[in-house]
Amino acid sequence: MQRSIKLSVFCGVSVDGFLARPDHKVDFLDTHEQEPHGYEEFYGSVDMVVIGRNTYQFVVSYGQWLYGKKPVVVLSSRPIDSSWIKNGVVEQMAGEPARIVAELEARGYRHAYIDGGVTIQRFLVAAELIDRMVISYVPVLIGSGMPLFGPLPHDIQLRHVATRTYRGGLVQNEYQVAGAPKLAKKQTPTPPAKKKKGVAKKR
Ligand SMILES: NC(=O)c1ccc[n+]([C@@H]2O[C@H](COP(=O)([O-])OP(=O)(O)OC[C@H]3O[C@@H](n4cnc5c(N)ncnc54)[C@H](OP(=O)(O)O)[C@@H]3O)[C@@H](O)[C@H]2O)c1
């Protein structure tokens, strides 16, 4: 099976694998070392964003729209209120991840940023729809919270692409999901991905 849209994860977690505390706070992600770790390049390479309701709620509570003018799909089985967003483009979708991906592909999107723990888990379990995961591990254990990964019906094999280390103790691992459907040949690799390979080679 081939598809022309690439689906990527780029997130920060505690070493024990939590995206957020039980109350959704993400204060532990701040290492007090603001060294860039590739997010800007990554974000520049995606043409749309898919987030789960809880991630959306967090952004709403933050009070600042974090996604600029890129189209954002919020996944939820319930209505969402996006009336407060002034310049962004927000749409709600729900249902099977494979159907959602087919819809995004049909609209011509080529690289989607998938974010939110439950959302990522559902995309991974549904035919291993995620292609690439960049996970930055912050050197802290928080014991409980919203996990990046959860129970699986079967193993999902990953291919290690690179490990980068940063001041402040951040360790960033990049993986390809081995079973993800092949990307069609017309998919052009993004310049940031090339840059990252270069960085990894130097290390
Ligand atoms: N550290 C980081 O880099 C990072 C990144 C992202 C998020 N976060 C934080 O981590 C936490 C993530 O929360 P979370 O794991 O609960 O995940 P989430 O993926 O943000 O939200 C989960 C919710 O999204 C909806 N959903 C997901 N897939 C769906 C589908 N296919 N169809 C319909 N609805 C779907 C469901 O909402 P309904 O119940 O409404 O249907 C589900 O309960 C948040 O606090 C967020 O702010 C941290």
The ligand as an SDF file (V2000), in Angstrom:
LIG
                    3D

 48 52  0  0  0  0  0  0  0  0999 V2000
    4.6590   17.2170   25.6800 N   0  0  0  0  0  0  0  0  0  0  0  0
    4.2080   17.4110   24.4640 C   0  0  0  0  0  0  0  0  0  0  0  0
    4.9920   17.5430   23.4970 O   0  0  0  0  0  0  0  0  0  0  0  0
    2.7260   17.3870   24.2310 C   0  0  0  0  0  0  0  0  0  0  0  0
    2.2370   17.2850   22.9270 C   0  0  0  0  0  0  0  0  0  0  0  0
    0.8710   17.2070   22.7530 C   0  0  0  0  0  0  0  0  0  0  0  0
    0.0170   17.2300   23.8310 C   0  0  0  0  0  0  0  0  0  0  0  0
    0.5080   17.3430   25.0640 N   0  0  0  0  0  0  0  0  0  0  0  0
   -0.3890   17.2930   26.2240 C   0  0  0  0  0  0  0  0  0  0  0  0
   -0.5910   15.9150   26.4960 O   0  0  0  0  0  0  0  0  0  0  0  0
   -1.9550   15.6700   26.8180 C   0  0  0  0  0  0  0  0  0  0  0  0
   -2.5110   14.7400   25.7490 C   0  0  0  0  0  0  0  0  0  0  0  0
   -3.7750   14.3200   26.0930 O   0  0  0  0  0  0  0  0  0  0  0  0
   -4.3830   12.9450   25.5320 P   0  0  0  0  0  0  0  0  0  0  0  0
   -3.3580   11.8950   25.5820 O   0  0  0  0  0  0  0  0  0  0  0  0
   -5.6810   12.7070   26.1960 O   0  0  0  0  0  0  0  0  0  0  0  0
   -4.5760   13.1530   24.0020 O   0  0  0  0  0  0  0  0  0  0  0  0
   -5.2850   13.9360   22.8470 P   0  0  0  0  0  0  0  0  0  0  0  0
   -4.9770   13.0710   21.6900 O   0  0  0  0  0  0  0  0  0  0  0  0
   -4.8670   15.3510   22.8070 O   0  0  0  0  0  0  0  0  0  0  0  0
   -6.8700   13.9300   23.1330 O   0  0  0  0  0  0  0  0  0  0  0  0
   -7.5840   12.7400   23.1970 C   0  0  0  0  0  0  0  0  0  0  0  0
   -9.0070   12.9650   22.7380 C   0  0  0  0  0  0  0  0  0  0  0  0
   -9.0340   13.3020   21.3450 O   0  0  0  0  0  0  0  0  0  0  0  0
  -10.2040   12.7630   20.7390 C   0  0  0  0  0  0  0  0  0  0  0  0
   -9.8270   11.8470   19.6700 N   0  0  0  0  0  0  0  0  0  0  0  0
   -8.6050   11.3070   19.4140 C   0  0  0  0  0  0  0  0  0  0  0  0
   -8.6540   10.5520   18.3100 N   0  0  0  0  0  0  0  0  0  0  0  0
   -9.9290   10.6200   17.8470 C   0  0  0  0  0  0  0  0  0  0  0  0
  -10.6090   10.0760   16.7220 C   0  0  0  0  0  0  0  0  0  0  0  0
   -9.9730    9.2890   15.8220 N   0  0  0  0  0  0  0  0  0  0  0  0
  -11.9320   10.3620   16.5340 N   0  0  0  0  0  0  0  0  0  0  0  0
  -12.5790   11.1630   17.4320 C   0  0  0  0  0  0  0  0  0  0  0  0
  -11.9980   11.7110   18.5100 N   0  0  0  0  0  0  0  0  0  0  0  0
  -10.6850   11.4380   18.7080 C   0  0  0  0  0  0  0  0  0  0  0  0
  -10.9920   12.1050   21.8470 C   0  0  0  0  0  0  0  0  0  0  0  0
  -11.8080   13.1500   22.3860 O   0  0  0  0  0  0  0  0  0  0  0  0
  -13.4100   13.0470   22.6450 P   0  0  0  0  0  0  0  0  0  0  0  0
  -13.5380   12.3450   23.9360 O   0  0  0  0  0  0  0  0  0  0  0  0
  -13.8530   14.4660   22.6770 O   0  0  0  0  0  0  0  0  0  0  0  0
  -13.9850   12.2670   21.5060 O   0  0  0  0  0  0  0  0  0  0  0  0
   -9.9090   11.7390   22.8430 C   0  0  0  0  0  0  0  0  0  0  0  0
  -10.3670   11.5420   24.1490 O   0  0  0  0  0  0  0  0  0  0  0  0
   -2.6280   17.0130   26.8470 C   0  0  0  0  0  0  0  0  0  0  0  0
   -2.5690   17.5130   28.1780 O   0  0  0  0  0  0  0  0  0  0  0  0
   -1.7510   17.8700   25.9640 C   0  0  0  0  0  0  0  0  0  0  0  0
   -1.7980   19.2360   26.2620 O   0  0  0  0  0  0  0  0  0  0  0  0
    1.8450   17.4240   25.3120 C   0  0  0  0  0  0  0  0  0  0  0  0
  1  2  1  0
  2  3  2  0
  2  4  1  0
  4  5  1  0
  4 48  2  0
  5  6  2  0
  6  7  1  0
  7  8  2  0
  8  9  1  0
  8 48  1  0
  9 10  1  0
  9 46  1  0
 10 11  1  0
 11 12  1  0
 11 44  1  0
 12 13  1  0
 13 14  1  0
 14 15  2  0
 14 16  1  0
 14 17  1  0
 17 18  1  0
 18 19  2  0
 18 20  1  0
 18 21  1  0
 21 22  1  0
 22 23  1  0
 23 24  1  0
 23 42  1  0
 24 25  1  0
 25 26  1  0
 25 36  1  0
 26 27  1  0
 26 35  1  0
 27 28  2  0
 28 29  1  0
 29 30  1  0
 29 35  2  0
 30 31  1  0
 30 32  2  0
 32 33  1  0
 33 34  2  0
 34 35  1  0
 36 37  1  0
 36 42  1  0
 37 38  1  0
 38 39  2  0
 38 40  1  0
 38 41  1  0
 42 43  1  0
 44 45  1  0
 44 46  1  0
 46 47  1  0
M  CHG  2   8   1  16  -1
M  END
$$$$
